[in-house]
Structures are given as structure tokens and as C-alpha cells.
Amino acid sequence: MKRTLATLTAAFVSVAAYAAPETYMIEPTHSMPRFEYNHLGYSIQLSRFDKVSGSITLDRAKKTGKVDVTIDAKSVNTGSALFNEHIQAADFFDTEMFPTITYRSSKVEFKGDQPVSVVGELTIKDITKPVTLTINSFHCMPHPMVKKEACGATASAKVKRSDFDMAKNVPYVGDEVTLTIPVEAIKQ
């Protein structure tokens, strides 16, 4: 009887912990949003942002969540210092006027126990557009180094540069951009 009571108590505590909303802070050294676009029909170019912060809150029992991501636009990394400067200019990110890019969710959609998409708004250059991110992978487990619960995900969406006042050289340089946000986040 004692063993059954202990098992039921442990199960209840586990379910109660699972039922509460959990907040995770984005771990910046393993979270580097990237974007890719067609360059003159020759190749698909890939660039990234080296600085990102934010939080993810999940309530898996209620199948709800919240995502809040801030990207330092000045941390754009194209692989070329000269092109980094070019892409930070007014025709593109205009990082002097708009140093951050944000994504704020309005809803996290689940299929079973797994989040599968995030509905929200992307703001670039003070222009906000609805963007739904498709979650391509999602995994939570105890982090072996920091000894805390951690979750990781990779989400992506297609956006148009022209929607954010960055249409320079369209159609030669593709208007459609694939935005991919890989994140790792540590439970608080």
C-alpha cells in the first residue's frame, strides 16, 4: 500500500509540474536565426544573425504557448565584412534607424503533445507583418551540461523582402526569403 501511495504521489507531482506553464530563455550561443535568398539566379545565399535573445513559454497541458524573439540586426553575418556593412544600409536592414528585428507570437499550435507552428508578427524596419513559423523539429530533455530542462526547435517561414521595404534589386535578387530560426532554450 505504501508503495502504491508513493507511486501515485510521484505521478501526481509529475503531472502537476507538467501542467504548469514553463518558461525557457533562449540560449544565444546555440540560437542563430538565418535567412536565405536567390542571388541573381546563380546561387542561394545564406546569412545569419549572431545575436538573439528572448523567451519561450509553453503550457503543454493546455496546448498553449508564447514566443518572444529579439534579433540584433547589427549582428548580421554574411561571411563578408564589406557585405555586412552593405546589408545594414538604408536600402536593406537600416540598422542605424532600426537596430532590432522582433517576432512576437499570438498563438502556438499543437498536434498532440508537440508544438507544430507559431502564429505571430514579424517586425523589421518598424514594419509589422503576420508570419506563421512552421516548427520543423522540437525536442525537450535535461541539458547534460547546465543540468536544467532545455528545449530546442527549428522553425521556418517564407517572407518577402518587399513587404519590409527592402526590395532593392528585385527581381534580380530574389524577393522571397526563407527565414529559419533554430533555438535552444533553458528552463527558468
Backbone as JSON Lines, residues from 0, in Angstrom:
{"i":0,"aa":"M","n":[0.82,-1.19,0.0],"ca":[0.0,0.0,0.0],"c":[0.86,1.26,0.0]}
{"i":1,"aa":"K","n":[1.95,1.26,0.81],"ca":[2.82,2.42,0.86],"c":[3.45,2.69,-0.5]}
{"i":2,"aa":"R","n":[3.84,1.62,-1.17],"ca":[4.46,1.76,-2.48],"c":[3.46,2.35,-3.49]}
{"i":3,"aa":"T","n":[2.23,1.89,-3.46],"ca":[1.19,2.4,-4.36],"c":[0.92,3.87,-4.09]}
{"i":4,"aa":"L","n":[0.85,4.25,-2.82],"ca":[0.63,5.64,-2.46],"c":[1.8,6.51,-2.92]}
{"i":5,"aa":"A","n":[3.02,6.03,-2.75],"ca":[4.21,6.77,-3.18],"c":[4.22,6.91,-4.7]}
{"i":6,"aa":"T","n":[3.85,5.86,-5.41],"ca":[3.8,5.91,-6.88],"c":[2.75,6.91,-7.34]}
{"i":7,"aa":"L","n":[1.57,6.88,-6.73],"ca":[0.51,7.82,-7.1],"c":[0.92,9.26,-6.78]}
{"i":8,"aa":"T","n":[1.55,9.47,-5.64],"ca":[2.01,10.81,-5.26],"c":[3.03,11.32,-6.27]}
{"i":9,"aa":"A","n":[4.0,10.47,-6.63],"ca":[5.02,10.86,-7.62],"c":[4.38,11.16,-8.96]}
{"i":10,"aa":"A","n":[3.42,10.36,-9.37],"ca":[2.74,10.6,-10.64],"c":[1.97,11.91,-10.61]}
{"i":11,"aa":"F","n":[1.29,12.19,-9.48],"ca":[0.55,13.44,-9.36],"c":[1.48,14.65,-9.42]}
{"i":12,"aa":"V","n":[2.6,14.57,-8.7],"ca":[3.56,15.67,-8.71],"c":[4.11,15.87,-10.12]}
{"i":13,"aa":"S","n":[4.39,14.78,-10.82],"ca":[4.9,14.87,-12.19],"c":[3.87,15.52,-13.11]}
{"i":14,"aa":"V","n":[2.61,15.11,-13.0],"ca":[1.55,15.68,-13.83],"c":[1.33,17.15,-13.47]}
{"i":15,"aa":"A","n":[1.37,17.48,-12.19],"ca":[1.18,18.87,-11.77],"c":[2.29,19.75,-12.34]}
{"i":16,"aa":"A","n":[3.52,19.26,-12.33],"ca":[4.63,20.05,-12.88],"c":[4.47,20.2,-14.38]}
{"i":17,"aa":"Y","n":[4.02,19.16,-15.04],"ca":[3.82,19.18,-16.49],"c":[2.68,20.12,-16.87]}
{"i":18,"aa":"A","n":[1.71,20.27,-15.98],"ca":[0.52,21.06,-16.3],"c":[0.76,22.56,-16.19]}
{"i":19,"aa":"A","n":[1.79,22.98,-15.51],"ca":[2.05,24.41,-15.33],"c":[2.79,24.97,-16.54]}
{"i":20,"aa":"P","n":[2.57,26.25,-16.84],"ca":[3.36,26.87,-17.91],"c":[4.84,26.87,-17.54]}
{"i":21,"aa":"E","n":[5.67,26.6,-18.52],"ca":[7.12,26.56,-18.32],"c":[7.76,27.62,-19.21]}
{"i":22,"aa":"T","n":[8.66,28.41,-18.64],"ca":[9.33,29.46,-19.4],"c":[10.79,29.08,-19.62]}
{"i":23,"aa":"Y","n":[11.22,29.25,-20.85],"ca":[12.58,28.94,-21.26],"c":[13.21,30.22,-21.84]}
{"i":24,"aa":"M","n":[14.45,30.49,-21.45],"ca":[15.17,31.63,-22.01],"c":[16.05,31.14,-23.15]}
{"i":25,"aa":"I","n":[16.02,31.87,-24.25],"ca":[16.82,31.49,-25.42],"c":[18.3,31.56,-25.06]}
{"i":26,"aa":"E","n":[19.01,30.5,-25.39],"ca":[20.44,30.39,-25.14],"c":[21.14,30.91,-26.41]}
{"i":27,"aa":"P","n":[21.78,32.08,-26.33],"ca":[22.23,32.77,-27.54],"c":[23.38,32.12,-28.31]}
{"i":28,"aa":"T","n":[24.2,31.31,-27.66],"ca":[25.33,30.73,-28.4],"c":[24.93,29.55,-29.28]}
{"i":29,"aa":"H","n":[23.71,29.05,-29.11],"ca":[23.23,27.96,-29.96],"c":[21.92,28.33,-30.66]}
{"i":30,"aa":"S","n":[21.68,29.62,-30.8],"ca":[20.47,30.11,-31.46],"c":[20.89,31.21,-32.43]}
{"i":31,"aa":"M","n":[20.91,30.88,-33.7],"ca":[21.36,31.85,-34.71],"c":[20.38,31.88,-35.87]}
{"i":32,"aa":"P","n":[19.43,32.81,-35.82],"ca":[18.49,32.93,-36.93],"c":[19.23,33.18,-38.24]}
{"i":33,"aa":"R","n":[18.72,32.62,-39.3],"ca":[19.37,32.77,-40.61],"c":[18.32,33.04,-41.69]}
{"i":34,"aa":"F","n":[18.81,33.54,-42.81],"ca":[17.93,33.78,-43.94],"c":[18.65,33.43,-45.22]}
{"i":35,"aa":"E","n":[17.86,32.99,-46.21],"ca":[18.43,32.63,-47.5],"c":[17.56,33.16,-48.62]}
{"i":36,"aa":"Y","n":[18.23,33.48,-49.73],"ca":[17.54,34.08,-50.87],"c":[18.32,33.74,-52.14]}
{"i":37,"aa":"N","n":[17.63,33.87,-53.27],"ca":[18.24,33.62,-54.56],"c":[19.03,34.85,-55.0]}
{"i":38,"aa":"H","n":[20.29,34.64,-55.35],"ca":[21.16,35.74,-55.78],"c":[21.41,35.66,-57.28]}
{"i":39,"aa":"L","n":[20.7,36.5,-58.05],"ca":[20.86,36.63,-59.49],"c":[20.64,35.33,-60.26]}
{"i":40,"aa":"G","n":[20.0,34.36,-59.62],"ca":[19.78,33.08,-60.27],"c":[20.99,32.16,-60.21]}
{"i":41,"aa":"Y","n":[22.11,32.67,-59.71],"ca":[23.33,31.88,-59.64],"c":[23.33,30.9,-58.47]}
{"i":42,"aa":"S","n":[22.88,31.38,-57.31],"ca":[23.01,30.56,-56.1],"c":[22.01,31.01,-55.05]}
{"i":43,"aa":"I","n":[21.86,30.16,-54.05],"ca":[21.08,30.5,-52.86],"c":[22.08,30.96,-51.81]}
{"i":44,"aa":"Q","n":[21.98,32.21,-51.41],"ca":[22.88,32.78,-50.42],"c":[22.3,32.58,-49.02]}
{"i":45,"aa":"L","n":[23.17,32.3,-48.07],"ca":[22.77,32.05,-46.7],"c":[23.53,33.0,-45.78]}
{"i":46,"aa":"S","n":[22.8,33.73,-44.93],"ca":[23.39,34.63,-43.95],"c":[22.71,34.38,-42.61]}
{"i":47,"aa":"R","n":[23.3,34.9,-41.55],"ca":[22.73,34.67,-40.22],"c":[22.88,35.92,-39.36]}
{"i":48,"aa":"F","n":[22.23,35.87,-38.21],"ca":[22.39,36.88,-37.16],"c":[23.09,36.21,-35.99]}
{"i":49,"aa":"D","n":[24.1,36.86,-35.45],"ca":[24.89,36.26,-34.38],"c":[24.39,36.57,-32.98]}
{"i":50,"aa":"K","n":[23.45,37.51,-32.85],"ca":[22.94,37.87,-31.52],"c":[21.42,37.82,-31.49]}
{"i":51,"aa":"V","n":[20.91,37.01,-30.59],"ca":[19.47,36.84,-30.44],"c":[19.17,36.64,-28.95]}
{"i":52,"aa":"S","n":[17.99,37.09,-28.54],"ca":[17.54,36.87,-27.17],"c":[16.04,36.65,-27.19]}
{"i":53,"aa":"G","n":[15.51,36.24,-26.05],"ca":[14.07,36.07,-25.97],"c":[13.66,34.94,-25.06]}
{"i":54,"aa":"S","n":[12.38,34.65,-25.1],"ca":[11.84,33.6,-24.24],"c":[10.75,32.82,-24.96]}
{"i":55,"aa":"I","n":[10.54,31.61,-24.46],"ca":[9.5,30.72,-24.97],"c":[8.76,30.2,-23.74]}
{"i":56,"aa":"T","n":[7.46,30.32,-23.74],"ca":[6.65,29.79,-22.65],"c":[5.71,28.75,-23.23]}
{"i":57,"aa":"L","n":[5.69,27.59,-22.61],"ca":[4.82,26.51,-23.07],"c":[3.97,26.0,-21.92]}
{"i":58,"aa":"D","n":[2.71,25.77,-22.2],"ca":[1.83,25.07,-21.28],"c":[1.34,23.86,-22.06]}
{"i":59,"aa":"R","n":[2.07,22.77,-21.93],"ca":[1.78,21.59,-22.75],"c":[0.45,20.95,-22.39]}
{"i":60,"aa":"A","n":[0.02,21.09,-21.14],"ca":[-1.27,20.52,-20.75],"c":[-2.42,21.25,-21.45]}
{"i":61,"aa":"K","n":[-2.32,22.57,-21.51],"ca":[-3.37,23.37,-22.17],"c":[-3.12,23.55,-23.66]}
{"i":62,"aa":"K","n":[-1.94,23.1,-24.13],"ca":[-1.55,23.22,-25.54],"c":[-1.55,24.68,-25.99]}
{"i":63,"aa":"T","n":[-0.87,25.5,-25.18],"ca":[-0.72,26.92,-25.5],"c":[0.74,27.3,-25.31]}
{"i":64,"aa":"G","n":[1.08,28.47,-25.79],"ca":[2.44,28.94,-25.62],"c":[2.61,30.36,-26.09]}
{"i":65,"aa":"K","n":[3.81,30.86,-25.87],"ca":[4.14,32.22,-26.26],"c":[5.61,32.24,-26.67]}
{"i":66,"aa":"V","n":[5.91,32.95,-27.76],"ca":[7.27,33.08,-28.25],"c":[7.58,34.56,-28.41]}
{"i":67,"aa":"D","n":[8.74,34.96,-27.9],"ca":[9.16,36.36,-27.97],"c":[10.65,36.35,-28.32]}
{"i":68,"aa":"V","n":[10.98,36.78,-29.54],"ca":[12.35,36.74,-30.03],"c":[12.78,38.14,-30.45]}
{"i":69,"aa":"T","n":[13.98,38.54,-30.03],"ca":[14.57,39.81,-30.46],"c":[15.93,39.51,-31.09]}
{"i":70,"aa":"I","n":[16.09,39.98,-32.32],"ca":[17.33,39.76,-33.07],"c":[18.05,41.1,-33.19]}
{"i":71,"aa":"D","n":[19.32,41.1,-32.91],"ca":[20.17,42.28,-33.1],"c":[20.5,42.36,-34.59]}
{"i":72,"aa":"A","n":[19.86,43.27,-35.3],"ca":[20.06,43.37,-36.76],"c":[21.49,43.74,-37.12]}
{"i":73,"aa":"K","n":[22.19,44.41,-36.21],"ca":[23.59,44.78,-36.48],"c":[24.51,43.57,-36.4]}
{"i":74,"aa":"S","n":[24.01,42.46,-35.92],"ca":[24.84,41.25,-35.83],"c":[24.75,40.4,-37.09]}
{"i":75,"aa":"V","n":[24.16,40.95,-38.17],"ca":[24.04,40.2,-39.42],"c":[25.44,39.76,-39.86]}
{"i":76,"aa":"N","n":[25.51,38.51,-40.28],"ca":[26.79,37.92,-40.66],"c":[26.61,37.23,-42.01]}
{"i":77,"aa":"T","n":[27.12,37.87,-43.05],"ca":[27.02,37.33,-44.41],"c":[28.26,36.54,-44.79]}
{"i":78,"aa":"G","n":[29.29,36.6,-43.94],"ca":[30.56,35.98,-44.27],"c":[31.54,36.97,-44.87]}
{"i":79,"aa":"S","n":[31.09,38.21,-45.09],"ca":[31.93,39.26,-45.67],"c":[31.69,40.56,-44.91]}
{"i":80,"aa":"A","n":[32.77,41.12,-44.33],"ca":[32.63,42.38,-43.59],"c":[32.07,43.48,-44.47]}
{"i":81,"aa":"L","n":[32.51,43.54,-45.72],"ca":[32.03,44.57,-46.65],"c":[30.53,44.4,-46.92]}
{"i":82,"aa":"F","n":[30.1,43.17,-47.14],"ca":[28.67,42.94,-47.42],"c":[27.84,43.12,-46.15]}
{"i":83,"aa":"N","n":[28.41,42.83,-44.98],"ca":[27.7,43.1,-43.73],"c":[27.32,44.58,-43.65]}
{"i":84,"aa":"E","n":[28.27,45.45,-43.99],"ca":[28.0,46.9,-43.99],"c":[26.94,47.25,-45.02]}
{"i":85,"aa":"H","n":[27.05,46.66,-46.21],"ca":[26.1,46.94,-47.3],"c":[24.67,46.56,-46.9]}
{"i":86,"aa":"I","n":[24.52,45.4,-46.28],"ca":[23.18,44.91,-45.95],"c":[22.59,45.62,-44.73]}
{"i":87,"aa":"Q","n":[23.44,46.32,-43.96],"ca":[22.95,47.11,-42.83],"c":[22.52,48.52,-43.26]}
{"i":88,"aa":"A","n":[22.76,48.88,-44.51],"ca":[22.44,50.22,-45.01],"c":[20.93,50.41,-45.15]}
{"i":89,"aa":"A","n":[20.54,51.65,-45.46],"ca":[19.12,52.03,-45.5],"c":[18.3,51.23,-46.51]}
{"i":90,"aa":"D","n":[18.91,50.79,-47.61],"ca":[18.17,50.02,-48.63],"c":[17.77,48.63,-48.13]}
{"i":91,"aa":"F","n":[18.44,48.17,-47.11],"ca":[18.13,46.84,-46.58],"c":[17.69,46.95,-45.13]}
{"i":92,"aa":"F","n":[18.47,46.5,-44.16],"ca":[18.02,46.49,-42.76],"c":[18.01,47.86,-42.09]}
{"i":93,"aa":"D","n":[18.75,48.81,-42.58],"ca":[18.82,50.15,-41.99],"c":[19.0,50.06,-40.48]}
{"i":94,"aa":"T","n":[20.11,49.44,-40.09],"ca":[20.34,49.15,-38.67],"c":[20.59,50.39,-37.82]}
{"i":95,"aa":"E","n":[20.96,51.51,-38.44],"ca":[21.11,52.74,-37.64],"c":[19.76,53.2,-37.12]}
{"i":96,"aa":"M","n":[18.73,53.12,-37.95],"ca":[17.38,53.53,-37.54],"c":[16.62,52.4,-36.82]}
{"i":97,"aa":"F","n":[16.89,51.16,-37.23],"ca":[16.11,50.02,-36.74],"c":[17.07,48.9,-36.32]}
{"i":98,"aa":"P","n":[17.64,49.0,-35.13],"ca":[18.68,48.05,-34.72],"c":[18.18,46.66,-34.34]}
{"i":99,"aa":"T","n":[16.86,46.48,-34.19],"ca":[16.36,45.16,-33.82],"c":[15.26,44.68,-34.75]}
{"i":100,"aa":"I","n":[15.15,43.38,-34.81],"ca":[14.08,42.67,-35.51],"c":[13.37,41.87,-34.43]}
{"i":101,"aa":"T","n":[12.04,41.86,-34.43],"ca":[11.33,41.11,-33.4],"c":[10.31,40.16,-34.01]}
{"i":102,"aa":"Y","n":[10.06,39.09,-33.29],"ca":[8.97,38.17,-33.61],"c":[8.22,37.93,-32.32]}
{"i":103,"aa":"R","n":[6.91,38.22,-32.33],"ca":[6.04,38.04,-31.17],"c":[4.87,37.14,-31.58]}
{"i":104,"aa":"S","n":[4.67,36.1,-30.84],"ca":[3.59,35.18,-31.18],"c":[2.25,35.63,-30.62]}
{"i":105,"aa":"S","n":[1.2,35.19,-31.28],"ca":[-0.14,35.35,-30.75],"c":[-0.74,33.98,-30.39]}
{"i":106,"aa":"K","n":[-0.11,32.92,-30.94],"ca":[-0.62,31.57,-30.67],"c":[0.44,30.54,-31.05]}
{"i":107,"aa":"V","n":[0.53,29.47,-30.26],"ca":[1.33,28.31,-30.6],"c":[0.35,27.17,-30.85]}
{"i":108,"aa":"E","n":[0.45,26.55,-32.0],"ca":[-0.46,25.46,-32.36],"c":[0.21,24.12,-32.11]}
{"i":109,"aa":"F","n":[-0.55,23.18,-31.55],"ca":[-0.05,21.85,-31.21],"c":[-0.73,20.79,-32.06]}
{"i":110,"aa":"K","n":[-0.01,19.7,-32.26],"ca":[-0.59,18.47,-32.81],"c":[-0.22,17.39,-31.8]}
{"i":111,"aa":"G","n":[-1.21,16.92,-31.08],"ca":[-0.92,16.02,-29.97],"c":[-0.18,16.79,-28.9]}
{"i":112,"aa":"D","n":[0.96,16.26,-28.46],"ca":[1.75,16.91,-27.42],"c":[2.85,17.82,-27.97]}
{"i":113,"aa":"Q","n":[2.96,17.9,-29.28],"ca":[4.06,18.65,-29.88],"c":[3.59,19.97,-30.5]}
{"i":114,"aa":"P","n":[4.3,21.07,-30.24],"ca":[4.0,22.31,-30.97],"c":[4.43,22.14,-32.43]}
{"i":115,"aa":"V","n":[3.58,22.58,-33.36],"ca":[3.87,22.4,-34.78],"c":[3.98,23.72,-35.54]}
{"i":116,"aa":"S","n":[3.44,24.8,-34.98],"ca":[3.57,26.09,-35.63],"c":[3.37,27.21,-34.62]}
{"i":117,"aa":"V","n":[3.87,28.37,-35.01],"ca":[3.74,29.56,-34.18],"c":[3.16,30.67,-35.05]}
{"i":118,"aa":"V","n":[2.04,31.21,-34.65],"ca":[1.39,32.31,-35.36],"c":[1.79,33.59,-34.65]}
{"i":119,"aa":"G","n":[2.27,34.56,-35.42],"ca":[2.7,35.8,-34.78],"c":[2.98,36.9,-35.77]}
{"i":120,"aa":"E","n":[3.73,37.88,-35.29],"ca":[4.05,39.05,-36.12],"c":[5.56,39.28,-36.12]}
{"i":121,"aa":"L","n":[6.08,39.49,-37.32],"ca":[7.49,39.8,-37.54],"c":[7.59,41.29,-37.8]}
{"i":122,"aa":"T","n":[8.51,41.95,-37.08],"ca":[8.72,43.39,-37.28],"c":[10.15,43.62,-37.73]}
{"i":123,"aa":"I","n":[10.28,44.2,-38.92],"ca":[11.57,44.6,-39.5],"c":[11.4,46.04,-39.98]}
{"i":124,"aa":"K","n":[12.33,46.91,-39.62],"ca":[12.29,48.31,-40.03],"c":[10.98,48.99,-39.61]}
{"i":125,"aa":"D","n":[10.48,48.62,-38.46],"ca":[9.26,49.18,-37.9],"c":[8.02,48.85,-38.74]}
{"i":126,"aa":"I","n":[8.13,47.83,-39.58],"ca":[7.01,47.32,-40.37],"c":[6.66,45.95,-39.82]}
{"i":127,"aa":"T","n":[5.41,45.77,-39.44],"ca":[4.96,44.53,-38.82],"c":[4.02,43.79,-39.76]}
{"i":128,"aa":"K","n":[4.33,42.51,-39.97],"ca":[3.51,41.65,-40.84],"c":[3.23,40.33,-40.12]}
{"i":129,"aa":"P","n":[2.06,39.73,-40.39],"ca":[1.78,38.42,-39.82],"c":[2.68,37.36,-40.48]}
{"i":130,"aa":"V","n":[3.26,36.51,-39.66],"ca":[4.11,35.42,-40.16],"c":[3.84,34.19,-39.3]}
{"i":131,"aa":"T","n":[3.58,33.08,-39.95],"ca":[3.43,31.81,-39.26],"c":[4.69,30.98,-39.48]}
{"i":132,"aa":"L","n":[5.32,30.62,-38.38],"ca":[6.51,29.78,-38.42],"c":[6.09,28.31,-38.32]}
{"i":133,"aa":"T","n":[6.6,27.49,-39.21],"ca":[6.38,26.05,-39.13],"c":[7.51,25.45,-38.31]}
{"i":134,"aa":"I","n":[7.16,24.7,-37.28],"ca":[8.17,24.07,-36.44],"c":[8.56,22.76,-37.11]}
{"i":135,"aa":"N","n":[9.82,22.71,-37.57],"ca":[10.32,21.54,-38.29],"c":[10.89,20.48,-37.35]}
{"i":136,"aa":"S","n":[11.34,20.9,-36.18],"ca":[11.82,19.95,-35.17],"c":[11.6,20.56,-33.8]}
{"i":137,"aa":"F","n":[11.35,19.7,-32.82],"ca":[11.13,20.16,-31.45],"c":[11.53,19.02,-30.52]}
{"i":138,"aa":"H","n":[12.33,19.35,-29.49],"ca":[12.78,18.31,-28.57],"c":[13.12,18.93,-27.21]}
{"i":139,"aa":"C","n":[12.66,18.32,-26.14],"ca":[12.98,18.76,-24.78],"c":[13.6,17.59,-24.03]}
{"i":140,"aa":"M","n":[14.58,17.92,-23.17],"ca":[15.2,16.92,-22.31],"c":[16.11,17.65,-21.32]}
{"i":141,"aa":"P","n":[16.57,16.97,-20.28],"ca":[17.52,17.61,-19.37],"c":[18.82,17.94,-20.13]}
{"i":142,"aa":"H","n":[19.31,19.16,-19.96],"ca":[20.54,19.57,-20.64],"c":[21.72,18.93,-19.92]}
{"i":143,"aa":"P","n":[22.58,18.2,-20.62],"ca":[23.66,17.47,-19.95],"c":[24.73,18.36,-19.32]}
{"i":144,"aa":"M","n":[24.87,19.62,-19.78],"ca":[25.9,20.48,-19.22],"c":[25.37,21.39,-18.12]}
{"i":145,"aa":"V","n":[24.23,22.04,-18.33],"ca":[23.73,23.0,-17.35],"c":[22.81,22.36,-16.3]}
{"i":146,"aa":"K","n":[22.48,21.08,-16.52],"ca":[21.68,20.31,-15.55],"c":[20.31,20.92,-15.28]}
{"i":147,"aa":"K","n":[19.72,21.49,-16.33],"ca":[18.36,22.01,-16.27],"c":[17.61,21.48,-17.48]}
{"i":148,"aa":"E","n":[16.28,21.53,-17.4],"ca":[15.45,21.17,-18.56],"c":[15.72,22.16,-19.69]}
{"i":149,"aa":"A","n":[15.81,21.66,-20.9],"ca":[16.04,22.51,-22.07],"c":[15.19,22.01,-23.22]}
{"i":150,"aa":"C","n":[14.84,22.94,-24.09],"ca":[14.1,22.6,-25.31],"c":[14.82,23.21,-26.49]}
{"i":151,"aa":"G","n":[14.73,22.53,-27.61],"ca":[15.28,23.05,-28.84],"c":[14.25,22.92,-29.94]}
{"i":152,"aa":"A","n":[14.31,23.85,-30.88],"ca":[13.38,23.81,-32.0],"c":[14.01,24.5,-33.2]}
{"i":153,"aa":"T","n":[13.55,24.11,-34.37],"ca":[13.9,24.82,-35.59],"c":[12.59,25.14,-36.28]}
{"i":154,"aa":"A","n":[12.38,26.43,-36.55],"ca":[11.14,26.88,-37.19],"c":[11.48,27.71,-38.41]}
{"i":155,"aa":"S","n":[10.6,27.69,-39.4],"ca":[10.9,28.45,-40.62],"c":[9.62,29.01,-41.24]}
{"i":156,"aa":"A","n":[9.84,30.02,-42.08],"ca":[8.75,30.65,-42.83],"c":[9.34,31.34,-44.05]}
{"i":157,"aa":"K","n":[8.51,31.58,-45.03],"ca":[8.91,32.36,-46.2],"c":[8.3,33.75,-46.07]}
{"i":158,"aa":"V","n":[9.12,34.77,-46.3],"ca":[8.66,36.15,-46.26],"c":[9.17,36.86,-47.51]}
{"i":159,"aa":"K","n":[8.61,38.03,-47.78],"ca":[9.07,38.82,-48.93],"c":[9.81,40.05,-48.43]}
{"i":160,"aa":"R","n":[10.98,40.3,-49.01],"ca":[11.75,41.48,-48.67],"c":[10.94,42.74,-48.92]}
{"i":161,"aa":"S","n":[10.2,42.74,-50.02],"ca":[9.44,43.94,-50.39],"c":[8.39,44.3,-49.36]}
{"i":162,"aa":"D","n":[7.89,43.33,-48.59],"ca":[6.92,43.62,-47.53],"c":[7.54,44.45,-46.4]}
{"i":163,"aa":"F","n":[8.87,44.45,-46.33],"ca":[9.57,45.15,-45.26],"c":[10.46,46.27,-45.79]}
{"i":164,"aa":"D","n":[10.08,46.85,-46.92],"ca":[10.8,47.97,-47.51],"c":[12.27,47.65,-47.77]}
{"i":165,"aa":"M","n":[12.51,46.45,-48.32],"ca":[13.87,46.02,-48.66],"c":[13.9,45.42,-50.06]}
{"i":166,"aa":"A","n":[13.22,46.05,-51.0],"ca":[13.06,45.46,-52.34],"c":[14.18,45.83,-53.31]}
{"i":167,"aa":"K","n":[15.25,46.42,-52.84],"ca":[16.33,46.8,-53.75],"c":[16.8,45.58,-54.55]}
{"i":168,"aa":"N","n":[16.95,45.77,-55.84],"ca":[17.44,44.76,-56.79],"c":[16.46,43.62,-57.07]}
{"i":169,"aa":"V","n":[15.21,43.73,-56.64],"ca":[14.2,42.75,-57.04],"c":[13.85,43.09,-58.5]}
{"i":170,"aa":"P","n":[13.75,42.19,-59.42],"ca":[13.68,40.74,-59.28],"c":[15.03,40.03,-59.41]}
{"i":171,"aa":"Y","n":[16.1,40.76,-59.67],"ca":[17.39,40.09,-59.88],"c":[17.84,39.33,-58.65]}
{"i":172,"aa":"V","n":[17.72,39.96,-57.51],"ca":[17.94,39.28,-56.24],"c":[16.55,38.94,-55.72]}
{"i":173,"aa":"G","n":[16.33,37.69,-55.38],"ca":[15.0,37.2,-55.04],"c":[14.29,38.0,-53.97]}
{"i":174,"aa":"D","n":[13.0,38.19,-54.19],"ca":[12.17,38.86,-53.19],"c":[11.82,37.91,-52.06]}
{"i":175,"aa":"E","n":[11.62,36.64,-52.39],"ca":[11.26,35.66,-51.37],"c":[12.49,35.25,-50.57]}
{"i":176,"aa":"V","n":[12.34,35.27,-49.25],"ca":[13.41,34.92,-48.33],"c":[12.9,33.81,-47.42]}
{"i":177,"aa":"T","n":[13.72,32.79,-47.23],"ca":[13.39,31.76,-46.25],"c":[14.06,32.14,-44.94]}
{"i":178,"aa":"L","n":[13.26,32.36,-43.93],"ca":[13.73,32.69,-42.6],"c":[13.68,31.43,-41.76]}
{"i":179,"aa":"T","n":[14.81,31.07,-41.15],"ca":[14.89,29.89,-40.3],"c":[15.4,30.33,-38.94]}
{"i":180,"aa":"I","n":[14.68,29.9,-37.9],"ca":[15.07,30.26,-36.53],"c":[15.32,28.99,-35.74]}
{"i":181,"aa":"P","n":[16.59,28.59,-35.63],"ca":[16.91,27.46,-34.74],"c":[17.19,28.04,-33.34]}
{"i":182,"aa":"V","n":[16.57,27.47,-32.33],"ca":[16.78,27.96,-30.96],"c":[17.01,26.79,-30.01]}
{"i":183,"aa":"E","n":[17.81,27.07,-29.01],"ca":[17.9,26.22,-27.83],"c":[17.59,27.13,-26.66]}
{"i":184,"aa":"A","n":[16.81,26.61,-25.73],"ca":[16.35,27.45,-24.62],"c":[16.38,26.65,-23.32]}
{"i":185,"aa":"I","n":[16.76,27.34,-22.24],"ca":[16.93,26.71,-20.94],"c":[15.77,27.11,-20.02]}
{"i":186,"aa":"K","n":[15.2,26.11,-19.35],"ca":[14.07,26.36,-18.45],"c":[14.5,27.23,-17.28]}
{"i":187,"aa":"Q","n":[13.65,28.19,-16.94],"ca":[13.93,29.11,-15.82],"c":[13.26,28.65,-14.57]}
